């Protein structure tokens, strides 16, 4: 997919210098940077989603334990301290 991106002059100059140092095109440098950013954001989204699931799971287990019930979850025994 083709698109036009207007870069600030300083960033354009930095990308040009990187491309020259790597003996590649500025286009290739931008594609590499965009790919790296997209992969990083995707991983961040997955980590945050997993963290949310864990938080919800253990909040529910804490409530169950507070009520004095015993629950076995992935080898861990939760029980109320009564």
LINVENWO-V760333 format. One record per run of one state. SS is the DSSP state (a for helix, b for strand, c for the rest). FROM is the first residue (numbers start at 1). TO is the last residue. Records with the same first field share a line. If there is no record, write none. Layout:
SS: FROM-TO / FROM-TO
This chain:
c: 1-8 / 23-25 / 67-70 / 74-75 / 79-82
a: 9-22 / 26-66
b: 71-73 / 76-78
